């Protein structure tokens, strides 16, 4: 849908904000969304601070309506997890709806080819806009002109911090904040120096485009691909200082106080904990048992003291993987998925498992909210969830509910054991409200 939205075009301002996670603090990968913008042939912004994030977003809406395509704003962890004051502009009135707006949304090949040709025709205009953007800055510098820097996003902040207190003037540098890359500005910098250091948080997106396959004759391009910067993880001020040949900043030494490691854990009183305890009891001594899990708070069941799950790949994968395991003969094949994740991506694989009456047990954790991301409403909960599961074709007699509380432990173990022993598809729904949501209601 993201790629096709660039081809259908946007009939109103459409701005997509992606918060990338270099270092994988809470993600499964370090994917860099700038590649998606390039893949879709759309325009993108990369703010270096909060004011730019605000200003770029306002401009992105105008540009999206002008070009009639989506526009991407690429954020990263450090910017998304910090805050500052910003100067806001006047609120904008809503633009009137354009008549006949959806006429190009039928992407039959004959239409798609025509719309893609229009998108390709916009590329030169996008490069021109990037060349003239006020967010891209080229400074000749007064220092050693044999060396220059290209920096984007938060890496630009780290560069400016590093050179701020130096006696020597900063080297020539180019701040890149829009994509497609401003080719003319890059060419002017590269032509004026012998060595270019590329600083960017994420993949070596700019660096690879500048180097190409064989590099630039007579020029040295340094960055992530040659080991000057780490190939993975977040950039930090000290990493940038080291790349610039500067010593690390003064820092306080650790106090020596022995502090125990504190891995993330389920909240005290979390209903998932009681579900995992019951599931572990059922699977004690079951040779080859695998519990395929999904993305949510309950993924913490992989850690002690539960050590209850064996996979977490992507939303909905728990049911798909359990079915695949069951199809090749694994028993018991059990999967755990939250009610919100089930509504997001679990319905489709359960539909297939129901059609085949796959020998597996699906445990849906219904805590009445989307707990991991802040308590947003979930639309697949309670009686609605049970009707949905039955409507997918799961036999009603093998749709069971449990209440994950310590006082019900023995009954919960019995229900889980009965459904795991059943040679066919069964679904057990663990129903108990999230403790954080209970606290919110009490307060």
C-alpha positions in Angstrom: 0.0 0.0 0.0 2.9 2.4 0.7 4.4 1.9 -2.8 1.0 2.0 -4.5 0.0 5.2 -2.7 2.9 6.9 -4.5 1.5 5.7 -7.8 -2.2 6.5 -7.1 -1.1 9.9 -5.8 -2.4 11.7 -2.7 -5.5 13.9 -3.1 -4.8 15.7 0.2 -1.7 16.2 2.2 -0.4 12.7 3.2 2.7 12.7 5.5 4.1 9.4 6.8 6.3 9.6 9.9 8.6 6.7 10.6 10.6 6.4 13.8 13.6 4.2 13.0 15.4 2.5 15.7 19.2 2.3 15.2 20.6 0.1 18.0 17.3 -1.9 18.2 16.3 -0.6 21.6 12.8 -1.9 21.1 12.7 -3.3 17.6 13.6 -6.5 15.7 15.8 -4.7 13.1 17.6 -1.5 12.3 15.7 -0.8 9.0 16.3 2.6 7.5 13.2 4.2 6.1 15.1 6.4 3.7 15.4 3.3 1.5 11.6 3.1 1.4 11.4 6.7 0.2 13.9 6.0 -2.5 12.1 2.7 -3.4 8.7 4.5 -3.7 10.2 7.5 -5.6 8.8 10.0 -3.1 10.3 13.0 -1.3 11.5 12.7 2.3 12.7 14.9 5.2 15.1 14.0 8.0 15.0 16.5 10.9 18.0 17.1 13.1 16.1 18.6 16.0 12.5 19.2 17.3 12.0 22.6 15.6 12.9 21.1 12.3 10.6 18.1 12.9 7.8 20.6 13.3 8.7 22.9 10.4 9.4 20.0 8.1 6.0 18.4 8.8 4.2 21.7 8.0 6.2 22.0 4.8 5.7 18.3 4.0 1.9 18.7 3.9 2.2 21.6 1.5 4.6 19.7 -0.7 2.5 16.6 -0.7 -0.5 18.5 -1.9 1.6 20.3 -4.5 3.2 17.2 -5.9 0.1 15.0 -5.1 2.3 12.2 -3.6 3.0 11.0 -0.1 5.9 12.6 1.7 8.0 10.8 4.4 9.4 12.3 7.6 12.2 10.0 8.9 12.9 10.2 12.7 15.3 8.2 14.8 15.4 6.9 18.4 17.3 9.8 19.9 15.1 12.5 18.5 11.9 10.6 19.2 12.9 10.0 22.8 13.8 13.6 23.7 11.9 16.9 23.9 12.4 20.6 23.6 10.4 23.8 23.1 9.4 24.7 19.6 8.1 27.8 18.0 4.7 27.0 16.4 3.0 28.6 13.5 -0.5 29.7 13.0 -3.0 26.9 12.6 -4.0 26.2 9.0 -7.6 25.9 7.9 -8.6 22.6 6.2 -8.4 22.7 2.4 -11.6 22.0 0.5 -12.1 18.5 -0.8 -11.3 18.2 -4.5 -14.0 16.8 -6.7 -13.5 13.6 -8.6 -10.4 12.9 -6.5 -10.4 9.1 -6.7 -10.4 8.8 -10.4 -6.8 7.4 -10.6 -7.2 4.9 -7.8 -8.0 2.0 -9.9 -4.5 0.5 -10.5 -5.2 -1.7 -13.4 -2.0 -2.1 -15.3 -3.0 0.5 -17.9 -3.6 3.1 -15.2 -0.6 2.1 -13.1 1.8 2.5 -16.0 0.5 6.0 -16.7 0.6 7.0 -13.1 4.1 5.6 -12.6 5.3 7.6 -15.7 3.9 10.7 -14.0 5.8 9.8 -10.8 9.1 9.3 -12.7 8.5 12.7 -14.4 8.4 14.3 -10.9 11.9 13.1 -10.0 13.8 16.0 -11.6 11.5 18.4 -9.7 12.1 16.6 -6.4 15.9 16.9 -6.9 15.5 20.6 -7.7 13.4 21.1 -4.6 16.1 19.3 -2.5 18.8 21.4 -4.0 17.0 24.6 -3.0 15.7 23.4 0.4 16.4 25.8 3.3 17.0 22.7 5.4 20.2 21.7 3.5 23.2 23.8 4.4 26.6 23.9 2.7 29.4 25.8 4.4 32.9 26.1 3.0 34.6 26.3 6.4 37.9 27.9 7.1 39.8 24.9 8.2 41.8 22.2 6.5 40.1 22.0 3.1 41.6 18.5 2.4 38.8 17.1 4.6 35.0 17.6 4.5 32.0 16.3 6.3 28.5 15.3 5.2 26.1 14.9 8.0 22.3 14.2 8.3 19.7 14.1 11.0 21.0 13.9 14.6 24.5 13.2 13.3 24.6 16.8 12.3 24.1 17.8 15.9 26.9 15.6 17.1 29.2 17.1 14.5 28.4 20.7 15.5 28.9 19.8 19.2 32.3 18.2 18.4 33.7 21.2 16.5 32.1 23.9 18.6 34.9 24.2 21.2 37.8 23.7 18.9 40.4 26.4 18.3 40.7 25.5 14.6 37.8 26.5 12.3 35.4 23.6 11.3 36.1 21.7 8.1 33.8 22.3 5.1 30.5 20.5 5.7 27.2 19.8 4.1 24.0 19.2 6.1 21.6 16.9 4.2 18.0 17.0 5.5 16.0 16.2 2.4 15.8 13.3 -0.1 16.4 12.8 -3.0 20.0 13.7 -2.1 20.8 17.3 -3.3 23.3 16.2 -6.0 24.7 19.6 -6.8 25.5 20.5 -3.2 27.2 17.1 -2.7 29.2 17.6 -5.9 30.4 21.0 -4.8 31.6 19.7 -1.4 33.2 16.6 -2.8 35.0 18.6 -5.5 36.5 20.9 -2.9 38.0 18.3 -0.5 40.2 15.2 -0.8 38.5 13.1 1.9 34.8 13.1 2.8 33.5 11.7 6.2 29.8 10.8 6.0 27.9 10.9 9.4 24.4 9.4 9.4 22.3 7.5 12.0 21.2 4.3 10.4 22.4 2.5 7.3 25.1 4.1 5.0 22.4 5.4 2.7 24.1 8.7 1.7 27.6 7.1 1.8 26.8 4.3 -0.6 25.2 6.7 -3.1 28.2 9.0 -3.0 30.7 6.1 -3.4 28.8 4.1 -5.9 30.2 0.7 -6.7 33.9 1.7 -7.2 34.3 5.0 -5.3 35.3 8.4 -6.7 38.6 8.7 -8.4 41.1 10.7 -6.3 38.7 11.0 -3.4 38.4 9.0 -0.1 34.9 8.5 1.3 34.9 7.4 4.9 32.0 6.2 7.1 30.3 3.0 7.9 31.4 1.0 4.9 35.1 1.3 5.6 34.9 0.9 9.4 35.5 4.5 10.4 32.1 4.4 12.0 30.4 1.3 13.5 28.2 -0.6 10.9 25.4 -1.0 13.4 23.9 0.7 16.5 23.3 4.4 17.2 25.8 7.1 16.6 26.9 8.9 19.7 28.8 12.2 20.3 31.9 10.2 21.3 31.8 8.0 18.2 31.6 11.1 16.0 34.4 12.8 17.9 36.6 9.7 17.3 35.8 9.7 13.6 36.9 13.4 13.5 40.2 12.5 15.3 39.1 14.3 18.6 39.5 12.9 22.1 36.4 11.8 24.0 34.7 14.4 26.2 35.5 14.5 29.9 33.1 12.2 31.8 32.5 11.2 35.4 33.9 7.8 36.2 31.4 5.1 37.4 31.1 5.3 41.2 31.9 1.6 41.7 28.6 1.0 43.3 27.6 -2.6 42.4 24.2 -2.4 40.8 22.3 -5.5 39.7 21.2 -5.7 36.1 17.6 -4.9 35.6 16.2 -6.6 32.5 12.6 -5.6 31.4 9.9 -7.6 33.1 6.2 -8.0 33.3 4.4 -5.7 35.7 3.7 -7.1 39.2 0.3 -8.7 39.0 0.3 -8.9 35.2 -2.3 -11.5 34.0 0.2 -12.9 31.4 2.4 -14.1 34.3 -0.3 -16.4 35.6 -1.0 -17.7 32.1 2.6 -18.5 31.5 2.8 -20.3 34.9 -0.2 -22.5 33.9 1.3 -23.1 30.4 4.7 -24.1 31.8 3.0 -26.5 34.2 1.1 -28.2 31.4 4.3 -28.5 29.2 6.5 -29.8 32.0 8.4 -32.8 30.6 6.8 -32.5 27.1 9.7 -33.4 24.9 10.1 -31.0 21.9 7.3 -28.7 23.0 7.5 -25.3 21.4 5.6 -22.2 22.3 5.5 -19.7 19.4 4.9 -16.2 20.6 4.3 -12.8 19.1 5.0 -9.1 19.6 3.6 -7.6 22.8 4.2 -7.3 26.6 3.9 -11.1 26.7 7.2 -11.4 24.7 8.8 -10.8 28.1 7.7 -14.4 28.9 10.9 -15.4 27.1 12.9 -14.2 30.2 13.3 -15.7 33.6 11.4 -16.6 35.8 9.0 -17.8 33.0 11.2 -18.9 30.1 7.9 -19.8 28.5 8.2 -18.9 24.8 10.5 -19.8 22.0 9.9 -17.3 19.2 9.1 -13.7 18.4 9.4 -12.6 14.8 6.6 -10.4 13.6 3.0 -9.6 14.3 0.9 -12.7 13.5 3.9 -15.1 13.1 3.0 -17.0 16.2 -0.1 -18.7 14.7 1.6 -19.2 11.3 4.7 -20.8 12.8 2.7 -23.0 15.1 0.7 -24.2 12.1 3.8 -24.9 10.1 5.3 -26.8 13.0 2.1 -28.9 13.4 2.0 -29.6 9.7 5.4 -31.3 9.9 4.4 -33.3 13.0 5.4 -31.3 16.0 3.2 -31.9 19.0 2.4 -30.1 21.2 2.3 -27.0 18.9 1.2 -24.1 21.0 1.2 -20.4 20.2 0.6 -17.3 22.3 -0.8 -14.0 20.9 -2.3 -10.9 22.4 -5.8 -9.9 21.5 -4.7 -6.7 19.9 -2.0 -8.4 17.8 -4.6 -11.1 16.9 -6.9 -8.4 15.6 -3.9 -6.8 13.7 -2.4 -9.9 12.1 -3.6 -13.1 13.7 -7.0 -13.5 12.1 -5.8 -14.6 8.7 -3.5 -17.4 9.8 -6.1 -18.7 12.2 -8.6 -18.8 9.3 -6.2 -21.1 7.5 -5.6 -23.3 10.6 -9.4 -23.6 11.1 -10.0 -24.7 7.5 -7.4 -27.4 8.0 -8.3 -28.2 11.6 -4.6 -28.1 12.3 -3.4 -30.0 15.4 -2.4 -26.9 17.5 -3.5 -24.8 20.4 -3.8 -21.0 20.2 -3.7 -19.1 23.4 -5.1 -15.5 23.0 -4.3 -13.2 25.8 -7.2 -10.8 26.2 -6.2 -8.0 28.6 -8.8 -5.6 27.2 -6.2 -3.0 25.9 -3.2 -2.5 23.7 -0.8 -2.5 26.6 2.6 -2.5 25.1 2.2 0.8 23.3 0.3 2.8 25.9 -3.1 1.4 26.4 -4.9 2.2 23.1 -8.3 0.7 22.6 -8.5 -2.8 21.2 -11.5 -3.9 19.0 -11.1 -7.6 19.4 -11.8 -8.2 23.0 -14.4 -9.9 25.2 -17.5 -11.4 23.7 -16.7 -9.9 20.3 -13.4 -11.8 20.3 -15.1 -15.1 21.1 -17.7 -14.6 18.3 -14.9 -13.8 15.9 -12.9 -16.9 16.7 -16.0 -19.0 16.3 -16.8 -17.3 13.0 -13.4 -18.2 11.6 -14.4 -21.9 11.9 -12.9 -23.0 15.2 -15.3 -25.6 16.8 -17.2 -23.9 19.6 -16.5 -26.8 22.0 -12.8 -26.1 21.6 -13.0 -22.4 22.3 -12.4 -22.1 26.0 -11.8 -19.2 28.4 -9.7 -19.0 31.5 -9.2 -16.3 34.1 -5.4 -16.0 34.8 -5.4 -15.6 38.6 -3.4 -17.6 41.1 -6.6 -18.9 42.7 -7.6 -20.4 39.3 -4.2 -22.0 38.6 -5.3 -25.6 38.9 -8.4 -25.1 36.7 -6.4 -23.2 34.1 -3.8 -26.0 33.9 -6.7 -28.5 33.4 -8.3 -26.5 30.6 -4.9 -26.0 28.8 -4.0 -29.6 29.1 -7.4 -30.8 27.7 -7.1 -28.5 24.7 -3.4 -29.3 24.0 -4.3 -33.0 24.2 -7.1 -32.5 21.7 -5.9 -33.7 18.2 -7.1 -30.7 16.2 -7.4 -27.0 16.5 -8.3 -25.4 19.8 -8.3 -21.8 21.1 -8.0 -20.8 24.8 -8.7 -17.2 25.6 -7.1 -15.9 28.8 -9.4 -13.1 30.0 -8.2 -10.6 32.6 -7.8 -6.8 32.4 -4.3 -5.3 32.3 -3.2 -4.1 35.7 -2.1 -0.8 34.4 -5.5 -0.1 32.9 -7.1 -1.0 36.3 -4.8 1.5 38.0 -5.8 4.2 35.5 -9.5 3.6 36.2 -8.9 3.7 40.0 -7.1 7.0 39.7 
